[in-house]
């Protein structure tokens, strides 16, 4: 029979901590030998020679935060996985946790079966992420790809803004009004965009910007098509 995976819980809410420990300990393939309220307590257990296969950790902990805790376990226990379990779904916290080495980011509201499935996925070498958070991550990564594409063409931030509005279909006069610039300034930005993207018309620049994902497709509250001034 395969040994049960050791899952530690670091959660400062006593009721939830006890519930998680009970859930894990009653699961055939998992065990919870340690459930504590702070990263410091978990680190002390590491100092005594105990090591987990996975740590289920809150972010908003007293003392060392869960994000710092993820970094600590990544450094001190090679191969140990960390799954963040939290009420927070803010983009910045998600990305900080992932950058700190977390293999999963689940909201506390997930059903027990979803939590256990996520833990098993991570132990098997995968990742666990609540669907709303996964969508945010994909959106953020798509935004990074667009920024990288803009940098590849050496577009300035103002040229990138101008290009997005061109793709949205705004005429030059409307773009100037939106960005608080003169018509001549925006016209210059557009000519520079044409030169950098190696195109010669508005239709061509829109097609290339969308094809190479230099900007997002119009929608989600962005302006609809318009005509050139």
C-alpha positions as YAML, in Angstrom:
chain: A
units: angstrom
residues:
- id: 1
  name: UNK
  ca: [0.00, 0.00, 0.00]
- id: 2
  name: UNK
  ca: [1.40, 3.41, -0.97]
- id: 3
  name: UNK
  ca: [2.30, 5.70, 1.94]
- id: 4
  name: UNK
  ca: [-0.06, 8.58, 2.59]
- id: 5
  name: UNK
  ca: [1.14, 11.98, 1.41]
- id: 6
  name: UNK
  ca: [2.00, 14.35, 4.25]
- id: 7
  name: UNK
  ca: [0.03, 17.60, 3.96]
- id: 8
  name: UNK
  ca: [0.67, 20.41, 6.42]
- id: 9
  name: UNK
  ca: [-1.90, 23.13, 7.05]
- id: 10
  name: UNK
  ca: [-0.92, 26.72, 7.90]
- id: 11
  name: UNK
  ca: [-4.14, 28.59, 8.68]
- id: 12
  name: UNK
  ca: [-4.79, 31.11, 11.47]
- id: 13
  name: UNK
  ca: [-8.56, 30.54, 11.68]
- id: 14
  name: UNK
  ca: [-8.87, 27.75, 14.24]
- id: 15
  name: UNK
  ca: [-12.20, 26.37, 13.04]
- id: 16
  name: UNK
  ca: [-11.09, 26.12, 9.42]
- id: 17
  name: UNK
  ca: [-7.68, 24.76, 10.42]
- id: 18
  name: UNK
  ca: [-9.28, 21.98, 12.46]
- id: 19
  name: UNK
  ca: [-11.76, 21.20, 9.66]
- id: 20
  name: UNK
  ca: [-8.96, 20.91, 7.11]
- id: 21
  name: UNK
  ca: [-6.91, 18.67, 9.36]
- id: 22
  name: UNK
  ca: [-9.90, 16.40, 9.93]
- id: 23
  name: UNK
  ca: [-10.73, 16.26, 6.22]
- id: 24
  name: UNK
  ca: [-7.17, 15.41, 5.23]
- id: 25
  name: UNK
  ca: [-6.63, 12.86, 8.00]
- id: 26
  name: UNK
  ca: [-9.83, 11.02, 7.08]
- id: 27
  name: UNK
  ca: [-8.72, 10.71, 3.44]
- id: 28
  name: UNK
  ca: [-7.18, 7.36, 2.52]
- id: 29
  name: UNK
  ca: [-4.21, 8.71, 0.53]
- id: 30
  name: UNK
  ca: [-3.51, 11.88, 2.53]
- id: 31
  name: UNK
  ca: [-2.49, 12.68, 6.09]
- id: 32
  name: UNK
  ca: [-2.17, 15.90, 8.09]
- id: 33
  name: UNK
  ca: [0.45, 15.48, 10.81]
- id: 34
  name: UNK
  ca: [0.79, 19.23, 11.36]
- id: 35
  name: UNK
  ca: [-1.78, 22.04, 11.43]
- id: 36
  name: UNK
  ca: [-0.55, 25.38, 12.77]
- id: 37
  name: UNK
  ca: [-1.52, 29.03, 12.69]
- id: 38
  name: UNK
  ca: [1.74, 30.62, 11.51]
- id: 39
  name: UNK
  ca: [4.61, 30.07, 9.09]
- id: 40
  name: UNK
  ca: [6.97, 30.44, 12.04]
- id: 41
  name: UNK
  ca: [5.48, 27.35, 13.71]
- id: 42
  name: UNK
  ca: [5.76, 25.38, 10.48]
- id: 43
  name: UNK
  ca: [9.37, 26.50, 10.05]
- id: 44
  name: UNK
  ca: [10.12, 25.34, 13.61]
- id: 45
  name: UNK
  ca: [8.78, 21.88, 12.71]
- id: 46
  name: UNK
  ca: [11.10, 21.87, 9.70]
- id: 47
  name: UNK
  ca: [13.97, 22.62, 12.05]
- id: 48
  name: UNK
  ca: [13.09, 19.49, 14.00]
- id: 49
  name: UNK
  ca: [13.50, 17.37, 10.89]
- id: 50
  name: UNK
  ca: [9.88, 16.90, 9.77]
- id: 51
  name: UNK
  ca: [9.14, 17.55, 6.09]
- id: 52
  name: UNK
  ca: [5.82, 17.71, 4.24]
- id: 53
  name: UNK
  ca: [4.99, 16.66, 0.69]
- id: 54
  name: UNK
  ca: [2.64, 19.63, 0.38]
- id: 55
  name: UNK
  ca: [1.69, 22.68, 2.43]
- id: 56
  name: UNK
  ca: [-1.80, 24.12, 2.33]
- id: 57
  name: UNK
  ca: [-1.29, 27.75, 3.32]
- id: 58
  name: UNK
  ca: [-3.32, 30.90, 3.85]
- id: 59
  name: UNK
  ca: [-1.94, 34.24, 2.61]
- id: 60
  name: UNK
  ca: [-3.04, 36.64, 5.34]
- id: 61
  name: UNK
  ca: [-1.19, 35.11, 8.28]
- id: 62
  name: UNK
  ca: [0.12, 36.85, 11.39]
- id: 63
  name: UNK
  ca: [3.86, 37.37, 11.14]
- id: 64
  name: UNK
  ca: [5.34, 35.88, 7.97]
- id: 65
  name: UNK
  ca: [2.81, 35.99, 5.14]
- id: 66
  name: UNK
  ca: [1.74, 32.98, 3.12]
- id: 67
  name: UNK
  ca: [3.57, 34.33, 0.08]
- id: 68
  name: UNK
  ca: [6.81, 34.60, 2.08]
- id: 69
  name: UNK
  ca: [6.03, 31.16, 3.48]
- id: 70
  name: UNK
  ca: [5.82, 29.73, -0.04]
- id: 71
  name: UNK
  ca: [9.29, 31.13, -0.73]
- id: 72
  name: UNK
  ca: [10.59, 29.67, 2.53]
- id: 73
  name: UNK
  ca: [9.36, 26.16, 1.79]
- id: 74
  name: UNK
  ca: [10.59, 26.32, -1.80]
- id: 75
  name: UNK
  ca: [14.06, 27.16, -0.51]
- id: 76
  name: UNK
  ca: [14.21, 24.79, 2.45]
- id: 77
  name: UNK
  ca: [12.29, 21.74, 1.24]
- id: 78
  name: UNK
  ca: [13.10, 20.92, -2.40]
- id: 79
  name: UNK
  ca: [10.20, 19.05, -3.96]
- id: 80
  name: UNK
  ca: [7.65, 20.30, -1.44]
- id: 81
  name: UNK
  ca: [4.58, 21.80, -3.08]
- id: 82
  name: UNK
  ca: [2.62, 24.77, -1.75]
- id: 83
  name: UNK
  ca: [-1.06, 25.39, -2.42]
- id: 84
  name: UNK
  ca: [-2.41, 28.77, -1.37]
- id: 85
  name: UNK
  ca: [-5.91, 28.55, 0.11]
- id: 86
  name: UNK
  ca: [-7.40, 32.00, 0.59]
- id: 87
  name: UNK
  ca: [-10.35, 34.35, 0.28]
- id: 88
  name: UNK
  ca: [-8.23, 36.72, -1.83]
- id: 89
  name: UNK
  ca: [-8.46, 36.60, -5.63]
- id: 90
  name: UNK
  ca: [-6.74, 39.91, -6.41]
- id: 91
  name: UNK
  ca: [-4.47, 39.67, -9.45]
- id: 92
  name: UNK
  ca: [-1.40, 40.96, -7.64]
- id: 93
  name: UNK
  ca: [-1.68, 38.43, -4.79]
- id: 94
  name: UNK
  ca: [-2.21, 35.60, -7.29]
- id: 95
  name: UNK
  ca: [0.91, 36.49, -9.26]
- id: 96
  name: UNK
  ca: [3.02, 37.12, -6.20]
- id: 97
  name: UNK
  ca: [2.08, 33.68, -4.87]
- id: 98
  name: UNK
  ca: [2.87, 31.99, -8.18]
- id: 99
  name: UNK
  ca: [6.18, 33.82, -8.46]
- id: 100
  name: UNK
  ca: [6.97, 32.75, -4.89]
- id: 101
  name: UNK
  ca: [6.73, 29.13, -5.99]
- id: 102
  name: UNK
  ca: [3.12, 28.18, -5.21]
- id: 103
  name: UNK
  ca: [1.81, 25.30, -7.33]
- id: 104
  name: UNK
  ca: [-1.83, 26.10, -6.70]
- id: 105
  name: UNK
  ca: [-4.14, 28.92, -5.70]
- id: 106
  name: UNK
  ca: [-7.59, 27.89, -4.47]
- id: 107
  name: UNK
  ca: [-10.35, 29.95, -2.90]
- id: 108
  name: UNK
  ca: [-11.54, 28.88, 0.54]
- id: 109
  name: UNK
  ca: [-15.08, 28.60, -0.78]
- id: 110
  name: UNK
  ca: [-14.25, 25.58, -2.97]
- id: 111
  name: UNK
  ca: [-16.06, 22.31, -2.09]
- id: 112
  name: UNK
  ca: [-14.06, 19.71, -0.17]
- id: 113
  name: UNK
  ca: [-13.98, 17.39, -3.19]
- id: 114
  name: UNK
  ca: [-12.49, 20.17, -5.34]
- id: 115
  name: UNK
  ca: [-9.87, 20.93, -2.70]
- id: 116
  name: UNK
  ca: [-8.83, 17.28, -2.42]
- id: 117
  name: UNK
  ca: [-8.71, 16.91, -6.20]
- id: 118
  name: UNK
  ca: [-6.52, 20.02, -6.41]
- id: 119
  name: UNK
  ca: [-4.14, 18.67, -3.77]
- id: 120
  name: UNK
  ca: [-3.84, 15.36, -5.60]
- id: 121
  name: UNK
  ca: [-3.23, 17.15, -8.92]
- id: 122
  name: UNK
  ca: [-0.40, 19.15, -7.38]
- id: 123
  name: UNK
  ca: [1.12, 16.10, -5.70]
- id: 124
  name: UNK
  ca: [1.08, 14.39, -9.11]
- id: 125
  name: UNK
  ca: [3.10, 17.26, -10.57]
- id: 126
  name: UNK
  ca: [0.27, 19.40, -11.88]
- id: 127
  name: UNK
  ca: [-1.24, 22.67, -10.74]
- id: 128
  name: UNK
  ca: [-4.47, 23.63, -9.03]
- id: 129
  name: UNK
  ca: [-6.32, 26.85, -9.61]
- id: 130
  name: UNK
  ca: [-9.92, 27.93, -9.06]
- id: 131
  name: UNK
  ca: [-11.60, 28.74, -12.43]
- id: 132
  name: UNK
  ca: [-12.07, 32.49, -11.72]
- id: 133
  name: UNK
  ca: [-8.38, 32.77, -10.81]
- id: 134
  name: UNK
  ca: [-7.30, 30.75, -13.85]
- id: 135
  name: UNK
  ca: [-9.21, 33.18, -16.07]
- id: 136
  name: UNK
  ca: [-7.43, 36.13, -14.46]
- id: 137
  name: UNK
  ca: [-4.05, 34.46, -14.96]
- id: 138
  name: UNK
  ca: [-4.76, 33.85, -18.65]
- id: 139
  name: UNK
  ca: [-5.90, 37.46, -19.09]
- id: 140
  name: UNK
  ca: [-2.75, 38.70, -17.35]
- id: 141
  name: UNK
  ca: [-0.51, 36.48, -19.48]
- id: 142
  name: UNK
  ca: [-2.29, 37.65, -22.63]
- id: 143
  name: UNK
  ca: [-1.62, 41.22, -21.55]
- id: 144
  name: UNK
  ca: [2.06, 40.38, -21.05]
- id: 145
  name: UNK
  ca: [2.22, 38.90, -24.55]
- id: 146
  name: UNK
  ca: [0.78, 42.12, -25.97]
- id: 147
  name: UNK
  ca: [3.31, 44.21, -24.05]
- id: 148
  name: UNK
  ca: [6.11, 41.99, -25.34]
- id: 149
  name: UNK
  ca: [4.85, 42.36, -28.91]
- id: 150
  name: UNK
  ca: [4.66, 46.12, -28.53]
- id: 151
  name: UNK
  ca: [8.23, 46.17, -27.22]
- id: 152
  name: UNK
  ca: [9.39, 44.03, -30.16]
- id: 153
  name: UNK
  ca: [8.14, 46.74, -32.54]
- id: 154
  name: UNK
  ca: [9.58, 49.47, -30.27]
- id: 155
  name: UNK
  ca: [6.20, 51.09, -29.78]
- id: 156
  name: UNK
  ca: [6.18, 53.80, -27.15]
- id: 157
  name: UNK
  ca: [3.43, 53.69, -24.49]
- id: 158
  name: UNK
  ca: [1.59, 56.52, -26.26]
- id: 159
  name: UNK
  ca: [1.90, 54.78, -29.63]
- id: 160
  name: UNK
  ca: [0.51, 51.60, -28.04]
- id: 161
  name: UNK
  ca: [-2.47, 53.56, -26.68]
- id: 162
  name: UNK
  ca: [-2.98, 55.15, -30.09]
- id: 163
  name: UNK
  ca: [-2.81, 51.77, -31.83]
- id: 164
  name: UNK
  ca: [-5.42, 50.29, -29.47]
- id: 165
  name: UNK
  ca: [-7.80, 53.14, -30.33]
- id: 166
  name: UNK
  ca: [-7.09, 52.75, -34.05]
- id: 167
  name: UNK
  ca: [-8.03, 49.07, -33.73]
- id: 168
  name: UNK
  ca: [-11.17, 50.10, -31.87]
- id: 169
  name: UNK
  ca: [-12.10, 52.07, -34.99]
- id: 170
  name: UNK
  ca: [-11.79, 55.60, -33.64]
- id: 171
  name: UNK
  ca: [-10.93, 58.31, -36.16]
- id: 172
  name: UNK
  ca: [-7.84, 60.44, -35.61]
- id: 173
  name: UNK
  ca: [-9.82, 63.37, -34.24]
- id: 174
  name: UNK
  ca: [-11.57, 61.16, -31.67]
- id: 175
  name: UNK
  ca: [-8.26, 59.58, -30.63]
- id: 176
  name: UNK
  ca: [-6.79, 63.04, -30.09]
- id: 177
  name: UNK
  ca: [-9.76, 63.98, -27.92]
- id: 178
  name: UNK
  ca: [-9.57, 60.72, -25.94]
- id: 179
  name: UNK
  ca: [-5.85, 61.07, -25.25]
- id: 180
  name: UNK
  ca: [-5.86, 64.84, -24.74]
- id: 181
  name: UNK
  ca: [-3.51, 65.52, -27.65]
- id: 182
  name: UNK
  ca: [-3.66, 67.60, -30.79]
- id: 183
  name: UNK
  ca: [-4.77, 66.12, -34.12]
- id: 184
  name: UNK
  ca: [-1.26, 66.66, -35.48]
- id: 185
  name: UNK
  ca: [0.34, 64.77, -32.58]
- id: 186
  name: UNK
  ca: [-1.90, 61.73, -33.08]
- id: 187
  name: UNK
  ca: [-1.35, 61.87, -36.84]
- id: 188
  name: UNK
  ca: [2.40, 61.72, -36.15]
- id: 189
  name: UNK
  ca: [1.93, 58.77, -33.77]
- id: 190
  name: UNK
  ca: [-0.04, 56.91, -36.44]
- id: 191
  name: UNK
  ca: [2.64, 57.55, -39.09]
- id: 192
  name: UNK
  ca: [5.28, 56.22, -36.69]
- id: 193
  name: UNK
  ca: [3.14, 53.13, -36.01]
- id: 194
  name: UNK
  ca: [2.85, 52.50, -39.76]
- id: 195
  name: UNK
  ca: [6.63, 52.74, -40.11]
- id: 196
  name: UNK
  ca: [7.38, 50.45, -37.17]
- id: 197
  name: UNK
  ca: [4.83, 47.81, -38.19]
- id: 198
  name: UNK
  ca: [5.83, 48.12, -41.88]
- id: 199
  name: UNK
  ca: [2.30, 48.81, -43.16]
- id: 200
  name: UNK
  ca: [0.81, 51.56, -45.31]
- id: 201
  name: UNK
  ca: [-2.86, 51.79, -44.39]
- id: 202
  name: UNK
  ca: [-5.21, 51.79, -41.43]
- id: 203
  name: UNK
  ca: [-6.74, 48.49, -42.55]
- id: 204
  name: UNK
  ca: [-3.31, 46.87, -42.74]
- id: 205
  name: UNK
  ca: [-2.23, 48.14, -39.32]
- id: 206
  name: UNK
  ca: [-5.46, 46.87, -37.74]
- id: 207
  name: UNK
  ca: [-5.06, 43.46, -39.38]
- id: 208
  name: UNK
  ca: [-1.45, 43.12, -38.27]
- id: 209
  name: UNK
  ca: [-2.12, 44.33, -34.73]
- id: 210
  name: UNK
  ca: [-4.87, 41.73, -34.29]
- id: 211
  name: UNK
  ca: [-3.09, 38.91, -36.12]
- id: 212
  name: UNK
  ca: [0.07, 39.29, -34.03]
- id: 213
  name: UNK
  ca: [-1.92, 40.11, -30.87]
- id: 214
  name: UNK
  ca: [-0.16, 43.42, -30.34]
- id: 215
  name: UNK
  ca: [-3.51, 44.64, -28.98]
- id: 216
  name: UNK
  ca: [-6.58, 42.86, -27.67]
- id: 217
  name: UNK
  ca: [-9.57, 42.46, -29.95]
- id: 218
  name: UNK
  ca: [-12.26, 45.14, -29.60]
- id: 219
  name: UNK
  ca: [-14.89, 44.35, -27.01]
- id: 220
  name: UNK
  ca: [-15.37, 44.28, -23.25]
- id: 221
  name: UNK
  ca: [-16.45, 47.90, -23.20]
- id: 222
  name: UNK
  ca: [-14.04, 49.15, -25.84]
- id: 223
  name: UNK
  ca: [-15.28, 51.33, -28.67]
- id: 224
  name: UNK
  ca: [-16.81, 49.83, -31.76]
- id: 225
  name: UNK
  ca: [-15.94, 50.54, -35.37]
- id: 226
  name: UNK
  ca: [-15.75, 54.06, -36.64]
- id: 227
  name: UNK
  ca: [-14.57, 55.92, -39.71]
- id: 228
  name: UNK
  ca: [-11.37, 57.79, -40.38]
- id: 229
  name: UNK
  ca: [-11.50, 61.56, -39.98]
...
